[in-house]
Amino acid sequence: MVKDLDDMFAVLEKFDITMEQFMLPYILFLDQREHPEGPLPRGNSAVAFIYRYSENVRAWPRASIQELVDKGLLENYNDGETVYPDNLDVTDKFAEAVFATTSDFERF
């Protein structure tokens, strides 16, 4: 579970990913938690920040997303070359490394 920057960097090192790669599943998880029943809304939803980043900073590199899929951190349900965040799911592998789980609460 990520509680501070030290924990975040430990996750980066554990999965050998960049900060940009970390942020994609992180934001997707927040969005999936906010809107579990889908389809994903726009506006102030967490996934809107992914689109905002893509439009105003740079597009998420396809190879970077594929690396997250290959490492088992994301599931990609997109067809073809275009990757839409709405068709990506965060795996338990990432979620359990970053967010509090039921077993974390049981320890408290």
TORDO-856343 format. One record per atom (N, C-alpha, C): residue number from 0; y, x, z. Coordinates in Angstrom, 1 decimal. Each point is the difference from the previous one (the first is absolute). Example, Ala and Ser with C-alpha at 12.3 -4.5 7.8 and 13.67 -1.06 7.14 Angstrom:
+-----+--------+--------+--------+
| pos |     py |     px |     pz |
+-----+--------+--------+--------+
|   0 |   -5.7 |   13.2 |    7.8 |
|   0 |    1.2 |   -0.9 |    0.0 |
|   0 |    1.2 |    0.9 |    0.0 |
|   1 |    1.1 |   -0.4 |   -0.7 |
|   1 |    1.1 |    0.9 |    0.0 |
|   1 |    1.1 |   -0.8 |    0.8 |
+-----+--------+--------+--------+
//
This chain:
+-----+--------+--------+--------+
| pos |     py |     px |     pz |
+-----+--------+--------+--------+
|   0 |   -1.2 |    0.8 |    0.0 |
|   0 |    1.2 |   -0.8 |    0.0 |
|   0 |    1.2 |    0.9 |    0.0 |
|   1 |    1.0 |   -0.3 |   -0.9 |
|   1 |    1.2 |    0.8 |   -0.1 |
|   1 |    1.0 |   -0.6 |    1.0 |
|   2 |    0.4 |    0.9 |    1.0 |
|   2 |    1.0 |   -0.4 |    1.0 |
|   2 |    1.3 |    0.8 |   -0.2 |
|   3 |   -0.1 |    1.1 |   -0.6 |
|   3 |    1.2 |    0.9 |   -0.2 |
|   3 |   -0.2 |    0.9 |   -1.2 |
|   4 |    1.0 |    0.9 |   -0.3 |
|   4 |   -0.1 |    0.8 |   -1.1 |
|   4 |   -1.2 |    1.0 |    0.0 |
|   5 |   -0.3 |    0.4 |    1.2 |
|   5 |   -1.2 |    0.9 |    0.1 |
|   5 |   -1.3 |   -0.7 |   -0.5 |
|   6 |   -0.1 |   -1.2 |    0.4 |
|   6 |   -1.2 |   -0.8 |   -0.5 |
|   6 |    0.1 |   -0.3 |   -1.5 |
|   7 |    1.2 |   -0.2 |   -0.5 |
|   7 |    0.1 |   -0.3 |   -1.4 |
|   7 |   -0.4 |    1.3 |   -0.8 |
|   8 |    0.5 |    1.1 |    0.4 |
|   8 |   -0.4 |    1.3 |   -0.7 |
|   8 |   -1.4 |    0.3 |    0.1 |
|   9 |   -0.7 |   -0.4 |    1.1 |
|   9 |   -1.4 |    0.2 |    0.2 |
|   9 |   -0.7 |   -0.9 |   -1.1 |
|  10 |    0.4 |   -1.2 |   -0.3 |
|  10 |   -0.6 |   -0.8 |   -1.0 |
|  10 |    0.2 |    0.6 |   -1.4 |
|  11 |    1.2 |    0.5 |   -0.2 |
|  11 |    0.3 |    0.6 |   -1.3 |
|  11 |   -1.0 |    1.2 |   -0.2 |
|  12 |   -0.2 |    0.8 |    1.0 |
|  12 |   -0.9 |    1.1 |   -0.1 |
|  12 |   -1.4 |   -0.4 |   -0.1 |
|  13 |   -0.4 |   -1.0 |    0.8 |
|  13 |   -1.4 |   -0.5 |    0.0 |
|  13 |   -0.4 |   -0.5 |   -1.4 |
|  14 |    0.9 |   -0.8 |   -0.7 |
|  14 |   -0.4 |   -0.5 |   -1.3 |
|  14 |    0.6 |    0.8 |   -1.1 |
|  15 |    0.7 |    1.1 |    0.3 |
|  15 |    0.6 |    0.9 |   -1.0 |
|  15 |    0.8 |   -0.8 |   -1.0 |
|  16 |    1.0 |   -0.8 |    0.5 |
|  16 |    0.9 |   -0.8 |   -0.8 |
|  16 |    1.4 |    0.4 |    0.3 |
|  17 |    0.9 |   -0.4 |   -0.9 |
|  17 |    1.5 |    0.2 |    0.1 |
|  17 |    0.6 |   -1.1 |    0.8 |
|  18 |    1.2 |    0.2 |    0.4 |
|  18 |    0.7 |   -1.1 |    0.7 |
|  18 |    0.2 |   -1.2 |   -0.8 |
|  19 |    0.3 |    0.2 |   -1.3 |
|  19 |    0.1 |   -1.1 |   -1.0 |
|  19 |   -1.3 |   -0.8 |   -0.1 |
|  20 |   -1.1 |    0.7 |    0.0 |
|  20 |   -1.3 |   -0.6 |   -0.1 |
|  20 |   -0.3 |   -0.8 |    1.3 |
|  21 |    0.4 |    0.6 |    1.2 |
|  21 |   -0.2 |   -0.7 |    1.3 |
|  21 |    0.8 |   -1.3 |    0.0 |
|  22 |    1.2 |    0.0 |   -0.6 |
|  22 |    0.9 |   -1.2 |    0.1 |
|  22 |   -0.6 |   -1.2 |   -0.8 |
|  23 |   -0.6 |    0.3 |   -1.1 |
|  23 |   -0.5 |   -1.1 |   -0.8 |
|  23 |   -1.0 |   -0.9 |    0.7 |
|  24 |   -1.1 |    0.5 |    0.6 |
|  24 |   -0.9 |   -0.9 |    0.7 |
|  24 |    0.6 |   -0.5 |    1.3 |
|  25 |    0.8 |    0.8 |    0.6 |
|  25 |    0.7 |   -0.4 |    1.2 |
|  25 |    0.8 |   -1.3 |   -0.2 |
|  26 |    0.8 |    0.0 |   -1.0 |
|  26 |    0.8 |   -1.2 |   -0.4 |
|  26 |   -0.9 |   -1.1 |   -0.4 |
|  27 |   -1.0 |    0.3 |   -0.8 |
|  27 |   -0.9 |   -1.1 |   -0.4 |
|  27 |   -0.7 |   -0.6 |    1.2 |
|  28 |   -0.4 |    0.8 |    1.0 |
|  28 |   -0.6 |   -0.6 |    1.1 |
|  28 |    0.9 |   -0.9 |    0.8 |
|  29 |    1.3 |    0.4 |    0.1 |
|  29 |    1.0 |   -0.8 |    0.7 |
|  29 |    0.1 |   -1.4 |   -0.7 |
|  30 |    0.1 |    0.1 |   -1.4 |
|  30 |    0.1 |   -1.2 |   -0.8 |
|  30 |   -1.2 |   -0.9 |    0.1 |
|  31 |   -1.2 |    0.6 |    0.0 |
|  31 |   -1.2 |   -0.8 |    0.1 |
|  31 |   -0.1 |   -0.6 |    1.4 |
|  32 |    0.5 |    0.6 |    1.0 |
|  32 |    0.0 |   -0.6 |    1.4 |
|  32 |    1.0 |   -1.1 |    0.0 |
|  33 |    1.2 |    0.1 |   -0.6 |
|  33 |    1.0 |   -1.0 |    0.0 |
|  33 |   -0.4 |   -1.2 |   -0.8 |
|  34 |   -0.7 |    0.2 |   -1.2 |
|  34 |   -0.4 |   -1.1 |   -0.9 |
|  34 |   -1.4 |    0.1 |   -0.4 |
|  35 |   -0.9 |   -0.2 |    1.0 |
|  35 |   -1.5 |    0.1 |   -0.3 |
|  35 |   -0.5 |   -1.0 |   -1.0 |
|  36 |    0.6 |   -1.1 |   -0.1 |
|  36 |   -0.5 |   -1.0 |   -0.9 |
|  36 |    0.4 |    0.1 |   -1.5 |
|  37 |    0.9 |    1.1 |   -0.3 |
|  37 |    0.4 |    0.2 |   -1.4 |
|  37 |    0.4 |   -1.3 |   -0.6 |
|  38 |    0.5 |   -0.2 |   -1.2 |
|  38 |    0.6 |    1.1 |   -0.8 |
|  38 |    1.2 |    0.6 |    0.7 |
|  39 |    0.3 |    1.2 |   -0.4 |
|  39 |    1.0 |    0.7 |    0.8 |
|  39 |    1.4 |   -0.4 |   -0.4 |
|  40 |    0.8 |   -0.4 |    1.0 |
|  40 |    1.4 |   -0.4 |   -0.3 |
|  40 |    0.9 |    1.3 |   -0.3 |
|  41 |    1.1 |   -0.2 |   -0.5 |
|  41 |    1.0 |    1.1 |   -0.2 |
|  41 |    1.1 |   -0.2 |    1.1 |
|  42 |    1.1 |    0.6 |   -0.3 |
|  42 |    1.1 |   -0.1 |    1.0 |
|  42 |   -0.1 |    1.1 |    1.0 |
|  43 |   -0.1 |   -0.5 |    1.3 |
|  43 |    0.0 |    0.9 |    1.1 |
|  43 |   -1.5 |    0.4 |    0.4 |
|  44 |   -0.9 |   -0.3 |   -0.8 |
|  44 |   -1.4 |    0.4 |    0.4 |
|  44 |   -0.2 |    1.5 |   -0.2 |
|  45 |   -0.9 |    0.6 |    0.7 |
|  45 |   -0.3 |    1.4 |    0.0 |
|  45 |   -0.2 |    0.5 |   -1.4 |
|  46 |   -0.8 |   -0.7 |   -0.8 |
|  46 |   -0.4 |    0.4 |   -1.3 |
|  46 |    1.3 |    0.1 |   -0.9 |
|  47 |    1.0 |   -0.7 |    0.3 |
|  47 |    1.2 |    0.1 |   -0.8 |
|  47 |    0.6 |    1.4 |    0.1 |
|  48 |   -0.2 |    0.7 |    1.1 |
|  48 |    0.5 |    1.3 |    0.1 |
|  48 |   -0.7 |    1.0 |   -1.0 |
|  49 |   -1.3 |   -0.3 |   -0.3 |
|  49 |   -0.7 |    0.8 |   -1.0 |
|  49 |    0.6 |   -0.2 |   -1.4 |
|  50 |    0.3 |   -1.2 |   -0.3 |
|  50 |    0.7 |   -0.3 |   -1.3 |
|  50 |    1.4 |    0.6 |    0.0 |
|  51 |    0.7 |   -0.1 |    1.1 |
|  51 |    1.3 |    0.6 |    0.1 |
|  51 |    0.0 |    1.5 |   -0.2 |
|  52 |   -0.9 |    0.7 |    0.6 |
|  52 |   -0.2 |    1.4 |   -0.1 |
|  52 |   -0.3 |    0.4 |   -1.5 |
|  53 |   -0.9 |   -0.8 |   -0.6 |
|  53 |   -0.4 |    0.3 |   -1.4 |
|  53 |    1.2 |   -0.2 |   -0.9 |
|  54 |    0.9 |   -1.0 |    0.3 |
|  54 |    1.1 |   -0.2 |   -0.9 |
|  54 |    1.2 |    0.9 |    0.2 |
|  55 |    0.2 |    0.4 |    1.3 |
|  55 |    1.2 |    0.8 |    0.3 |
|  55 |   -0.2 |    1.5 |    0.3 |
|  56 |   -1.3 |    0.4 |    0.3 |
|  56 |   -0.2 |    1.4 |    0.2 |
|  56 |   -0.9 |    0.6 |   -1.1 |
|  57 |   -1.3 |   -0.5 |    0.0 |
|  57 |   -0.9 |    0.4 |   -1.1 |
|  57 |   -1.2 |   -0.8 |    0.1 |
|  58 |   -0.6 |   -0.2 |   -1.2 |
|  58 |   -1.3 |   -0.7 |    0.0 |
|  58 |   -1.1 |    0.7 |    0.8 |
|  59 |   -0.9 |   -0.8 |    0.6 |
|  59 |   -1.1 |    0.6 |    0.7 |
|  59 |   -0.9 |    0.7 |   -1.0 |
|  60 |   -0.2 |    1.3 |    0.1 |
|  60 |   -0.9 |    0.6 |   -1.0 |
|  60 |   -1.4 |   -0.5 |    0.0 |
|  61 |   -0.5 |   -0.4 |   -1.2 |
|  61 |   -1.3 |   -0.6 |   -0.1 |
|  61 |   -1.1 |    1.0 |    0.5 |
|  62 |    0.2 |    1.3 |   -0.2 |
|  62 |   -1.0 |    1.0 |    0.5 |
|  62 |    0.0 |    0.0 |    1.5 |
|  63 |    1.2 |   -0.2 |    0.6 |
|  63 |    0.1 |    0.0 |    1.5 |
|  63 |   -0.7 |   -1.2 |    0.6 |
|  64 |    0.1 |   -1.2 |   -0.7 |
|  64 |   -0.7 |   -1.2 |    0.5 |
|  64 |   -1.5 |    0.2 |   -0.2 |
|  65 |   -0.4 |    0.5 |   -1.1 |
|  65 |   -1.4 |    0.3 |   -0.3 |
|  65 |   -0.6 |    0.9 |    1.0 |
|  66 |    0.7 |    1.0 |    0.5 |
|  66 |   -0.5 |    0.9 |    1.0 |
|  66 |   -0.2 |   -0.7 |    1.3 |
|  67 |    0.9 |   -1.0 |    0.3 |
|  67 |   -0.3 |   -0.8 |    1.2 |
|  67 |   -1.2 |   -0.9 |   -0.1 |
|  68 |   -0.2 |   -0.5 |   -1.2 |
|  68 |   -1.3 |   -0.8 |   -0.2 |
|  68 |   -1.2 |    0.9 |    0.1 |
|  69 |    0.1 |    1.2 |   -0.6 |
|  69 |   -1.1 |    0.9 |    0.0 |
|  69 |   -0.4 |    0.5 |    1.4 |
|  70 |    1.0 |    0.1 |    0.9 |
|  70 |   -0.2 |    0.4 |    1.4 |
|  70 |   -0.4 |   -1.2 |    0.9 |
|  71 |   -0.1 |   -1.2 |   -0.6 |
|  71 |   -0.4 |   -1.1 |    0.7 |
|  71 |    1.0 |   -0.7 |    0.9 |
|  72 |    1.3 |    0.3 |   -0.3 |
|  72 |    1.1 |   -0.6 |    0.8 |
|  72 |    0.6 |   -1.2 |   -0.6 |
|  73 |   -0.2 |   -0.3 |   -1.3 |
|  73 |    0.4 |   -1.2 |   -0.7 |
|  73 |   -1.1 |   -0.5 |   -0.9 |
|  74 |    0.0 |   -1.3 |   -0.2 |
|  74 |   -0.8 |   -0.6 |   -1.0 |
|  74 |    0.9 |   -0.5 |   -1.1 |
|  75 |   -0.3 |    0.3 |   -1.2 |
|  75 |    0.8 |   -0.4 |   -1.2 |
|  75 |   -0.7 |   -1.1 |   -0.8 |
|  76 |    0.7 |   -1.1 |   -0.1 |
|  76 |   -0.5 |   -1.1 |   -0.7 |
|  76 |    0.8 |   -0.3 |   -1.3 |
|  77 |    0.8 |    1.0 |   -0.4 |
|  77 |    0.8 |   -0.1 |   -1.2 |
|  77 |   -0.9 |    0.2 |   -1.2 |
|  78 |    0.3 |   -0.6 |   -1.1 |
|  78 |   -0.7 |    0.2 |   -1.3 |
|  78 |    1.0 |    0.8 |   -0.9 |
|  79 |   -0.5 |    1.0 |   -0.7 |
|  79 |    0.9 |    0.8 |   -0.9 |
|  79 |    0.8 |    1.1 |    0.7 |
|  80 |    1.0 |    0.4 |   -0.7 |
|  80 |    0.8 |    1.1 |    0.4 |
|  80 |    1.1 |   -0.3 |    1.1 |
|  81 |    0.5 |   -1.2 |   -0.1 |
|  81 |    1.1 |   -0.4 |    0.9 |
|  81 |   -0.6 |   -0.4 |    1.4 |
|  82 |    0.6 |    0.6 |    1.0 |
|  82 |   -0.5 |   -0.3 |    1.4 |
|  82 |    1.1 |   -0.8 |    0.7 |
|  83 |   -0.4 |   -1.2 |    0.4 |
|  83 |    0.8 |   -0.9 |    0.8 |
|  83 |   -0.4 |    0.1 |    1.5 |
|  84 |    1.0 |    0.2 |    0.9 |
|  84 |   -0.4 |    0.1 |    1.4 |
|  84 |   -0.7 |   -1.3 |    0.5 |
|  85 |    0.3 |   -1.1 |   -0.6 |
|  85 |   -0.7 |   -1.3 |    0.4 |
|  85 |   -1.5 |    0.1 |   -0.2 |
|  86 |   -0.4 |    0.9 |   -0.8 |
|  86 |   -1.5 |    0.1 |   -0.3 |
|  86 |   -0.6 |    1.2 |    0.6 |
|  87 |    0.6 |    0.5 |    1.1 |
|  87 |   -0.5 |    1.1 |    0.8 |
|  87 |   -0.3 |   -0.5 |    1.4 |
|  88 |   -1.1 |    0.5 |    0.5 |
|  88 |   -0.3 |   -0.4 |    1.4 |
|  88 |   -0.3 |    1.3 |    0.8 |
|  89 |    0.5 |    0.0 |    1.2 |
|  89 |   -0.2 |    1.1 |    1.0 |
|  89 |   -1.4 |   -0.1 |    0.5 |
|  90 |   -0.7 |    1.1 |    0.1 |
|  90 |   -1.3 |    0.0 |    0.5 |
|  90 |    0.0 |    0.2 |    1.6 |
|  91 |   -1.1 |   -0.3 |    0.6 |
|  91 |   -0.1 |    0.2 |    1.4 |
|  91 |    0.1 |    1.4 |    0.4 |
|  92 |   -0.4 |    0.9 |   -0.9 |
|  92 |    0.1 |    1.5 |    0.3 |
|  92 |    1.4 |    0.4 |    0.3 |
|  93 |    1.0 |   -0.5 |   -0.8 |
|  93 |    1.4 |    0.3 |    0.2 |
|  93 |    0.5 |   -0.8 |    1.2 |
|  94 |   -0.3 |   -1.3 |    0.0 |
|  94 |    0.6 |   -0.9 |    1.1 |
|  94 |   -0.4 |    0.5 |    1.4 |
|  95 |   -1.3 |    0.4 |    0.1 |
|  95 |   -0.5 |    0.4 |    1.4 |
|  95 |    0.6 |    1.4 |    0.4 |
|  96 |    0.3 |    0.8 |   -1.0 |
|  96 |    0.6 |    1.3 |    0.3 |
|  96 |    1.5 |   -0.1 |    0.4 |
|  97 |    0.7 |   -1.1 |   -0.5 |
|  97 |    1.4 |   -0.1 |    0.2 |
|  97 |    0.4 |   -1.0 |    1.0 |
|  98 |   -0.6 |   -1.2 |    0.0 |
|  98 |    0.4 |   -1.1 |    0.8 |
|  98 |   -1.0 |   -0.2 |    1.2 |
|  99 |    0.5 |   -0.6 |    1.1 |
|  99 |   -0.8 |   -0.3 |    1.1 |
|  99 |   -1.1 |   -1.0 |   -0.3 |
| 100 |   -1.1 |    0.2 |    0.5 |
| 100 |   -1.2 |   -0.8 |   -0.2 |
| 100 |   -0.3 |   -0.7 |    1.3 |
| 101 |   -1.0 |   -1.0 |   -0.1 |
| 101 |   -0.4 |   -0.7 |    1.2 |
| 101 |   -0.5 |    1.0 |    1.0 |
| 102 |   -0.8 |    1.0 |   -0.4 |
| 102 |   -0.5 |    1.0 |    1.0 |
| 102 |    1.1 |    0.7 |    0.6 |
| 103 |    1.1 |    0.3 |   -0.7 |
| 103 |    1.2 |    0.6 |    0.7 |
| 103 |    0.5 |   -0.8 |    1.1 |
| 104 |    0.1 |   -1.3 |   -0.2 |
| 104 |    0.5 |   -0.9 |    1.1 |
| 104 |   -1.0 |   -0.1 |    1.1 |
| 105 |   -1.3 |    0.0 |   -0.3 |
| 105 |   -1.0 |   -0.1 |    1.1 |
| 105 |    0.1 |    1.2 |    0.9 |
| 106 |    0.4 |    1.2 |   -0.5 |
| 106 |    0.1 |    1.1 |    0.9 |
| 106 |    1.2 |   -0.1 |    1.0 |
| 107 |    1.0 |   -0.8 |   -0.4 |
| 107 |    1.1 |   -0.2 |    0.9 |
| 107 |   -0.3 |   -1.0 |    1.0 |
+-----+--------+--------+--------+
//
